[in-house]
Amino acid sequence: MRKFTMFFLLFATLTSCNYFQLEEKESVASEIIAIVNTEKLFRTDLKDVLPNNISKEDSIVLVKGYINDWAIKQLLLKKAEANSSLEDVDEINTLVKDYKESLLINSYKERLIKQQLDTVINEDEIETFYTENRENFKLNTELLKIKYLHFDNNIINKKEFISLFKSDDIEDIEALEKQQLSFKYYQFNDSIWTQVDKVLLKLPFSKENLLKKTKFIQKQDSLGLYLVAIKDVLVRNDIAPLSYIKPTIKQMILHKRKIEFIREIEKILVKDATKNNNFKEY
């Protein structure tokens, strides 16, 4: 075994080096570059191994590693086959058969779904689903309707920005948005729900402070000034608002349609097979 291993490594090294020196000719397309017992590795087997624009030295290392991995796999496979019982082989064959059948069936189902399933979901359907399943949409995180602003301490228009931020006028918010390049972080749309944990990544406030409705709070540190206004708060176990949960509801409706569609296909298949005497139950 040791002699074989030495021979294999020497052979693999020489052939992997020579691999890059041979011209691309059809006559060498089937060149054997490694052998383990009766299994052969051909030059053509390496065509998809090497990435483009790789150096010769890196190519040699990569090919040698591939050949070594291939050899180990073949040696282990031979040992496994020699030491497997008939029951092991039968069980593996059954698993392979089941897996192949599952892949084929699932692939067929996905093709049918892609071709025939209606994926358009209207607002009425979403609202109905939400109303009928409200208790299933309890929050597992806190949500905020918040606007915030963070800028450097040395900014020139500090007082103006604070005044604009405190205002509820659309024109003032638009004026702030025009200055967005001056800010580090900002969110001016306080009509959308935002997870409190995402806000905490950008603002140096405690969660307790952020979970309180407030017209205006500010904080200053070495990194700058932070302005915050919290319009509304929802805590854990509150019912999630429709606007926040809508993408999830769409996925749930679509998933339900897929299940119903596949069940209908299965019923049709059984009905047709029975009608054509391709399926009989005794």
Number of C-alpha atoms within 10 A of each C-alpha: 6 7 7 11 12 11 13 19 16 13 14 22 20 14 20 23 17 12 19 12 10 9 9 10 7 8 8 14 12 12 16 15 22 23 18 17 10 6 11 16 17 16 17 14 14 14 9 8 12 13 10 7 7 11 9 12 9 11 19 20 13 17 20 19 14 14 21 17 12 16 23 12 13 18 14 11 12 13 11 11 11 9 10 10 11 9 9 12 12 11 12 12 12 12 12 12 12 12 12 12 12 12 12 11 12 12 12 12 16 14 12 15 17 12 9 10 15 12 14 7 13 9 10 9 13 17 14 11 15 19 11 9 11 14 12 10 17 15 16 12 14 20 26 24 19 26 21 22 23 22 21 17 14 10 13 10 9 13 10 10 19 17 10 17 22 16 12 9 10 10 11 16 17 13 13 21 15 10 10 15 10 15 14 14 14 18 14 17 12 16 13 14 19 17 15 20 13 10 19 13 9 15 18 12 16 9 13 7 11 22 17 15 15 14 12 15 15 14 13 14 10 7 12 14 19 24 20 24 22 20 16 17 18 20 16 12 13 16 16 24 16 16 10 14 15 16 11 12 20 19 13 14 15 17 12 11 16 20 12 12 18 16 12 11 14 12 12 12 13 14 14 13 13 13 11 10 9 10 12 10 4 2
